[in-house]
Amino acid sequence: MPTSSQPDPHGRDGLTPWERQVLAGIEDGLVTTDPHLAHEMSHRRSRTMPGWWPLSARSTFLLFVVLSVLVLAGALVSASWWAVLGLVTTLVMVPWLLLAAIEKNQSG
């Protein structure tokens, strides 16, 4: 595979020096005209992207505890109560999981 001995005019970000200069001018203008927006944008850019797990560590721990208790309860109750236990679990866990995910997305 042939490679060029000339350095790539595009940097790591894929921008030419002229494009980087124009972008820097836009950023400077933004800082001058609306410093609050510029601060918010740089703050959002510096945060890491959220992972694939939509729940916080606290919510994940509570989920693990609750599911463990439900497995234990399922082992202790008779088979005729499993449907009731499943219904109660669904009515409690689904809204809780949705609210916990929404809370993490709003705070993170």
Rosetta constraint file for C-alpha pairs under 8 A:
AtomPair CA 9 CA 16 HARMONIC 6.05 0.50
AtomPair CA 9 CA 17 HARMONIC 7.67 0.50
AtomPair CA 10 CA 14 HARMONIC 4.98 0.50
AtomPair CA 10 CA 15 HARMONIC 5.09 0.50
AtomPair CA 10 CA 16 HARMONIC 4.70 0.50
AtomPair CA 10 CA 17 HARMONIC 7.33 0.50
AtomPair CA 11 CA 15 HARMONIC 5.77 0.50
AtomPair CA 11 CA 16 HARMONIC 6.60 0.50
AtomPair CA 11 CA 17 HARMONIC 7.90 0.50
AtomPair CA 15 CA 19 HARMONIC 5.71 0.50
AtomPair CA 15 CA 20 HARMONIC 6.15 0.50
AtomPair CA 16 CA 20 HARMONIC 6.29 0.50
AtomPair CA 17 CA 21 HARMONIC 6.18 0.50
AtomPair CA 18 CA 22 HARMONIC 6.29 0.50
AtomPair CA 19 CA 23 HARMONIC 6.09 0.50
AtomPair CA 20 CA 24 HARMONIC 6.06 0.50
AtomPair CA 21 CA 25 HARMONIC 6.26 0.50
AtomPair CA 22 CA 26 HARMONIC 6.31 0.50
AtomPair CA 23 CA 27 HARMONIC 6.19 0.50
AtomPair CA 24 CA 28 HARMONIC 6.11 0.50
AtomPair CA 25 CA 29 HARMONIC 6.16 0.50
AtomPair CA 26 CA 30 HARMONIC 6.15 0.50
AtomPair CA 27 CA 31 HARMONIC 6.20 0.50
AtomPair CA 27 CA 38 HARMONIC 7.79 0.50
AtomPair CA 28 CA 32 HARMONIC 6.21 0.50
AtomPair CA 29 CA 33 HARMONIC 6.10 0.50
AtomPair CA 30 CA 34 HARMONIC 5.60 0.50
AtomPair CA 30 CA 35 HARMONIC 6.84 0.50
AtomPair CA 30 CA 37 HARMONIC 7.85 0.50
AtomPair CA 30 CA 38 HARMONIC 6.24 0.50
AtomPair CA 31 CA 35 HARMONIC 4.56 0.50
AtomPair CA 31 CA 36 HARMONIC 7.99 0.50
AtomPair CA 31 CA 37 HARMONIC 7.88 0.50
AtomPair CA 31 CA 38 HARMONIC 5.51 0.50
AtomPair CA 34 CA 38 HARMONIC 6.40 0.50
AtomPair CA 35 CA 39 HARMONIC 6.05 0.50
AtomPair CA 36 CA 40 HARMONIC 6.21 0.50
AtomPair CA 37 CA 41 HARMONIC 6.09 0.50
AtomPair CA 38 CA 42 HARMONIC 6.17 0.50
AtomPair CA 39 CA 43 HARMONIC 6.03 0.50
AtomPair CA 40 CA 44 HARMONIC 6.17 0.50
AtomPair CA 41 CA 45 HARMONIC 6.10 0.50
AtomPair CA 42 CA 46 HARMONIC 6.09 0.50
AtomPair CA 43 CA 47 HARMONIC 6.51 0.50
AtomPair CA 50 CA 108 HARMONIC 7.77 0.50
AtomPair CA 54 CA 101 HARMONIC 5.18 0.50
AtomPair CA 54 CA 104 HARMONIC 7.01 0.50
AtomPair CA 54 CA 105 HARMONIC 7.66 0.50
AtomPair CA 55 CA 59 HARMONIC 5.89 0.50
AtomPair CA 55 CA 60 HARMONIC 6.05 0.50
AtomPair CA 55 CA 97 HARMONIC 7.85 0.50
AtomPair CA 55 CA 100 HARMONIC 6.08 0.50
AtomPair CA 55 CA 101 HARMONIC 5.13 0.50
AtomPair CA 55 CA 104 HARMONIC 6.19 0.50
AtomPair CA 56 CA 60 HARMONIC 6.11 0.50
AtomPair CA 56 CA 100 HARMONIC 7.56 0.50
AtomPair CA 56 CA 101 HARMONIC 7.76 0.50
AtomPair CA 56 CA 104 HARMONIC 6.12 0.50
AtomPair CA 57 CA 61 HARMONIC 6.17 0.50
AtomPair CA 58 CA 62 HARMONIC 6.28 0.50
AtomPair CA 59 CA 63 HARMONIC 6.02 0.50
AtomPair CA 59 CA 100 HARMONIC 6.69 0.50
AtomPair CA 60 CA 64 HARMONIC 6.23 0.50
AtomPair CA 61 CA 65 HARMONIC 6.28 0.50
AtomPair CA 62 CA 66 HARMONIC 6.02 0.50
AtomPair CA 63 CA 67 HARMONIC 6.04 0.50
AtomPair CA 64 CA 68 HARMONIC 6.09 0.50
AtomPair CA 65 CA 69 HARMONIC 6.25 0.50
AtomPair CA 66 CA 70 HARMONIC 6.18 0.50
AtomPair CA 67 CA 71 HARMONIC 6.17 0.50
AtomPair CA 68 CA 72 HARMONIC 6.26 0.50
AtomPair CA 69 CA 73 HARMONIC 6.03 0.50
AtomPair CA 70 CA 74 HARMONIC 5.93 0.50
AtomPair CA 70 CA 89 HARMONIC 7.93 0.50
AtomPair CA 71 CA 75 HARMONIC 6.27 0.50
AtomPair CA 72 CA 76 HARMONIC 6.36 0.50
AtomPair CA 73 CA 77 HARMONIC 6.12 0.50
AtomPair CA 74 CA 78 HARMONIC 7.77 0.50
AtomPair CA 74 CA 82 HARMONIC 6.48 0.50
AtomPair CA 74 CA 85 HARMONIC 7.39 0.50
AtomPair CA 77 CA 81 HARMONIC 6.35 0.50
AtomPair CA 77 CA 82 HARMONIC 7.35 0.50
AtomPair CA 78 CA 82 HARMONIC 7.11 0.50
AtomPair CA 81 CA 85 HARMONIC 6.19 0.50
AtomPair CA 82 CA 86 HARMONIC 5.99 0.50
AtomPair CA 83 CA 87 HARMONIC 6.12 0.50
AtomPair CA 84 CA 88 HARMONIC 6.16 0.50
AtomPair CA 85 CA 89 HARMONIC 6.02 0.50
AtomPair CA 86 CA 90 HARMONIC 6.11 0.50
AtomPair CA 87 CA 91 HARMONIC 6.16 0.50
AtomPair CA 88 CA 92 HARMONIC 6.15 0.50
AtomPair CA 89 CA 93 HARMONIC 5.67 0.50
AtomPair CA 90 CA 94 HARMONIC 5.69 0.50
AtomPair CA 91 CA 95 HARMONIC 7.09 0.50
AtomPair CA 92 CA 96 HARMONIC 6.37 0.50
AtomPair CA 93 CA 97 HARMONIC 5.91 0.50
AtomPair CA 94 CA 98 HARMONIC 6.25 0.50
AtomPair CA 95 CA 99 HARMONIC 6.09 0.50
AtomPair CA 96 CA 100 HARMONIC 6.01 0.50
AtomPair CA 97 CA 101 HARMONIC 6.16 0.50
AtomPair CA 98 CA 102 HARMONIC 6.20 0.50
AtomPair CA 99 CA 103 HARMONIC 6.01 0.50
AtomPair CA 100 CA 104 HARMONIC 6.28 0.50
AtomPair CA 101 CA 105 HARMONIC 6.30 0.50
AtomPair CA 102 CA 106 HARMONIC 6.18 0.50
AtomPair CA 103 CA 107 HARMONIC 6.11 0.50
AtomPair CA 104 CA 108 HARMONIC 5.62 0.50
